[in-house]
Amino acid sequence: MANTPQSKKRARQIERVTAVNKARRSRIRTYLRKVEEALESGDAAVAREALLKAQPELMRGVTKGVVHKNTAARKISRLTARVKALATA
């Protein structure tokens, strides 16, 4: 447990930041789930729209330090390929 005033303050700050990061991560997952659901339904237009909304959210997670840059790039790349394949099929 924190003993010094500084460590107590840091513990409080970490709680707040953790809550914000958790909310961001949840928001990103929701957007990704919407893309996945659109892909499963087979509707290319809806999947494309969902992907266009998910991309900035994922990249915002990168700038805020919630998601690693390469992880976001990989997810976007794979989802884009799947949406493109659905559109051409």
N, C-alpha and C positions, 0 to 999 in steps of 0.2 A: 504494500500500500504506500501511497505517496506520503512523504513526511514534510518536506520543505514547502514553503508557500509556492515556489516556482513549479515544483513537480505537481502540486495540487492544481495549479492553474493549467498546466499542460494536460493533465488528465481531463479537466473540464473541456478544454479546447478539442482534444481528440474525440470526445463524445459527440460534440457538435459536428465536426468534420466527418466523422464516421456516418452519422445520420444522413448528411447531405450526399456523401458518396454512395450510400446504400440506395437512396432514392434515385440517384442518377443511373446506377447500374440496373435497377428495376425498370426504369423508363426505357433504357436501351434494350433490355430483354423483351419488353412489351412490343417495341417496334419490330424487333427481329422476329418475334412470334407471329406478328401480323403478316410479315412477308412469307413466312413458312406456311401459314394457313392459306394464303392466297395461292401459293404454289401448289399446295395439295388440292385445292378446289379446281385448279386447272384454268383459272381465268387470268390470261396474260396481262390484260389492261390493269386489273386490280393489283396484280403482283408488281407490275412496273411502278404504279403509283405508291404502293407501300414501300418499295425499295427506295424511291426518290425521297420519301419522308424519313426513312431509316438512316440513310447515308449521313446527312448532317448531324443527326443525333449521335451516331457512332463516333464521328470525327470530333464532336464536342467533348465526348468522353475521353478522347485522346488528349485534347488540349487541357482538360481538367485533371488528367492524371489517373483516371479511373480504369482506363483500358490501355494496354500497350499498343503502340502505333502499328506494329506488324500484325498483331491480332486483329485489329480493326480492318487493316488492308486485306488480310486474308478472308475475313468474313464477307466484306463487300465484294471482293473478287469472285468468291464462290457463289454468292447469291446472284450477282450479276450474270454469271455464266448460266445459272439455272433458269433465271428469268428469260434470258436470251434464247435458250434452248426451247423453253415453253412457247415463246412467241413464234419461233420458226416452225415448230411442230404442228 
